[in-house]
Amino acid sequence: MIKIDHVSKQYGDTLAVNDLNFEVSPGVVTGFLGPNGSGKSTTMRIIMGLDQATKGSATINGQRYRDLKAPLREVGALLDAKAVNPNRSARNHLRALAASNNISTKRVDEVLEFTGIASVASKKVGGYSLGMSQRLGIAAALLGDPPVLLFDEPVNGLDPEGIRWIRDFFRSLAKEGRTVFVSSHLMSEMAVSADQIVVIGRGHFITQGSVDDLTRTAQGSVLVRSASPDVLKTALSQATEIETLNDGALNVTGLSAEAIGTIALSAGIALSELTPQRASLEEVFMELTADSLDYGSHSKGDSK
């Protein structure tokens, strides 16, 4: 388990993290979401002892990272795939890490094979693509077979096959009862790979819950089909937004399916389809973090 206990981090006049308080439980994949500059990477660095919290504490199974006797056996992390000596081979990089925590060289070969880079393990990592570097970072995180794992933007540079592989990999780790904490900006990927989501903005905690819980409570739209779409559109004047799709169907926001059905019945308009559309995780995220963007365009009904 990872526990973030009222953590704040100040850099000069900048408050990067402000009283964050949440837990990351074992046995599930927890996604960590927030706009650029929201404090995700800083929080992960504090967990790993690379930055010191100004206030509060971050612990791994009840201990601070710096107090772990064999850290690679307790927690594995991929925070910066390119933070490796470019003149070392992947194998030598992993062997050096293994030696620092009394891990066998046999384990080095196992993680190289598992991550799919055994064939290039003798090459200098300075010549690796971003995707290959990500796989090396994952191999390093797995080296001590730890119960807690953190990954910061792990799918950067991976091709579709690699993204699917890492998604299945996260699931398998969680099924083994491990704590899996993943920061990502890819909403679509988090929607299918994470069980729990923690959302922050401008260093503040915003919400935490399952993908299903977050999208269930958000306002979605309703897909409506009728032989008289223009008449129906006029009747639905109370809607927040009505989008006419290419096939003539209407995508209605701001009215429930029940309300649309009642209005159509009162107007004598027959409906051939009335289907609620649950909001996507991306839509929920944009709504939750609309006030936490440092950069972006804002217009009525749209936050990016």
N, C-alpha and C positions, 0 to 999 in steps of 0.2 A: 504493500500500500504506500501511496505517496500522500503526504499531508502538507498542504499549504496553509499555514496558520497566521492569518492577518499579516501577510508579507507586504512590505513597501520597499521601494528602491528609488533613491534620489541620486541623480547625476547633476551636480551643480544646482541650477534653478529648475531642472526638469524632473518631474515626478513620473518616472517610467512605469512604476507599478504602485498601485494605491490600495492598500488594505485588502489584498486578495485573500480569500478564505474558502477553500474547497478541498475535497479529498478525491483521489483517484483509486478506485477499488480494484482488487484482483479479479480475474475471471471474465473480464469484459474488455473490449477495445474502447478506450475513451479518446474522443477527438477533441482537440484544443483549437478553437476558432476565434478569430478576431481580425479586424482590418490591419493593414500595414501600420506599424508603429504602436500597436495596441499593448505591447509588453509580453507577447508570447515567448519570444526568444530569450528575453531577459529572465522571465520566470523559469525557463528550463535551465538557463545558466546558473541561477541561484540554487535550483535543486541539485545540480551537479557540482556545486562548490566552486564554480568558475567566477561567480560574482557573489558578493556578500550582501545580504539584505540589510537595508537601513533599519528596518523594524520587522519584527516577527521572525518566523523560522520555517524552513522547509525540511522535512524529514522523510527518510525512506525506511519503511518498516521500523519507525520509531527512532532512527538515528540520523544525524547529519552525515552528509557524504564524507566529510573530512574525518569522521570518527570510525568509518568502516575499516576493518582490518584487512580485508581482501576485496577492494571495491569492485573489481571486474567480475567477481563471483556473486556479488550482491545486486549490481545494477549495470546494465549496458546502455550505451547512448550513441546516437548518431545526430550530432548537432551541426557539424560543418564538414561535408564530404571532402572538401579540398584542403582541410587542415592536416596535411600529411607531408612529410619530407618528400619532395618530388624526386629525389635521387635514389630513394629506396625502392626495392621491389615490394610488391604486395606481401609476398611470403616473409621477407625480412621484417617488414613493418609489423606484421602480426606476431612473428616470433619474439620481437622485442617486447611487445605488450604482454605476451604470454609469460615471458621470463620474469617480468616485473611482478606477476601475481602467482608465480609457481604453477603455471598451467603447462601441460605437456605439449610438445610439438606435434603430436598426433592430432590433437584438437585443432591446431592450425590447419592441417590438411583437411580435416572434416568440414570446417566452416568455409574454406575456399571452395570445396566441392559443392557444398550445399547452396552457396550463393552464385554458383555458375561461373566463377572466375579462375578456377584451377588451371585452365589452359594458358592464362596470361599472368600467372602468379609470379613468374620470374622477370617480368618486364617492369621498368621503372614507372611508378604511379604518376609521374609528371606527364606521361604520355596518355594517361587514361582519359576517356570521355567522361562527362558528368555522370552518365548512367553507370559506367564501370566503377567510378569512384563511390557512387551511392552503394553499390553492391559490396565494395570493400568496407565501407563504413558499417554496413549491416553485419558483415563478417566479424568485424572488431567488436561490435555490440554483443554478439553471440558467443564470443570467445570463452567467457567464463561460465556459460550456461546459466545466466542470472535469472532470478525470479521477477525482476523489475526491469522494464525496457522503455526507453524514451527515444522518440524519433522526431526530428524537426524537418518538415518538408521532405519526407523520404522518397516520394515518387518523382521529384525533380529529375529530369533527364532520362527517365525510364520510358521505354517504348510500351505499347499496349500490352504486350505479353508480359513485360516486367511488372507493369502496374497490377495486372491480374495475379501474378505470382506473389507480389508483396501483400495483396489483399488477403489471399488464402493463408499466407504466412502469419499475418496478424491474427487471423481467426484461430489458427492452430495453436499459437502461443496462449491466447486467452482460454482456449479449451483445456489447456494444461494447468490452468489456475494462475497464470502469471499476470502481473500488472503491466498493461500496455497503454502508453500515453503517446498520442500522435498529434503533432501540430501540422496543419495543412491549410492552404488557401483554396483547395479544390473541393467545393461544396458537393459536387456530384459524387466524388470519390468517398467523402466522409459519409454521405447519405447511405452508401451501400456497405461500407467497411466498419463503421463505428456503431457501437451499442449505446454509448453514452456520449453526450456533447457538453463541453464547457465553453461558454461564450464570454469573452471579455472585450472591452473597448476603452481606449485611453487609460489602460492600466486598471480599470475597475471591473469587478465581477458583474456580469449582466444576468446570466441564467445558467442552469445546468439541468439536464434531463435526457431522456431517450429521444431519438429522432422522431419516433412515433408521437411522443408526448408534445414535443415542440411544434410539430406540424399540425397536430390535431387541434390545438388551441389557436392557431393562426387563421386569419381570414383567407379563405380560398376563393375560387370562382365557381360558377355554375355554367355548364355547357347546355344550351337550349336549342332545339331544332323545331321549326314550325314551317308550315306552307306559306305563312304570311310574316316573314321576319321583320319587314319594315313596320307593319302595324304593331307587332309585338314590341319592337324597339321603342316605339312611341309610348306604348302602354307602360313600359318599365322605366318611367321618368325618374323614379326614386332611386334608381341604381347609381352607385358611385362612378362606374365606368362600364360601357358596353362596347365590346370589340366584335366587329363583323368579320368572321373567318372566310377563307376563300370559297368554301362550299356553301356559304349562306348561313351557317350556324352562328349563334351568338354566344360570346363568352362574357358572362355577366358577373361583375364584382359589386359587392355591397348589399346584395339581397340573398336570402337563403333560398334553397330550392323550393321549400314550402311556400314562401312568400311569392315567388315567381309563378308557381302553379295556381295560387289563389287569384293573382292578378290576371293571369291568362284566362282562367275560368270565368271571372267576372266580365272580361272583355269579349267572351265568346270565341277565343282563339284556341284551336286545337294544337296540342304539342305532340311531337313524335319522339322527342327525347328531352329528358330533364336529369342531368347527371352532375352531382357535386364534384368539384375538382379540388382535392386537398392541396394546400400550398406546399411548394417544394421547400427543401431545407435552405436552398439559396434565397428564396423569397423571404423566408422567416429570418435568415441571417441579415439580409439587407434591411428589413424592418427593424430588427433589434439594434443594429449598429448604425442606423442612419445618423444619429447625433454624435457618433464617435469617429467620423472620418476626418483625417487631416487633409486629404486631397480627394476631390471628386466633384462631379457635376450634380446639381440638384434641380429638379423641376417638379411641378405638380404631379403627384402620383408616381414619381420615379426617383429613386435614390440609388446611386451607383458609387 
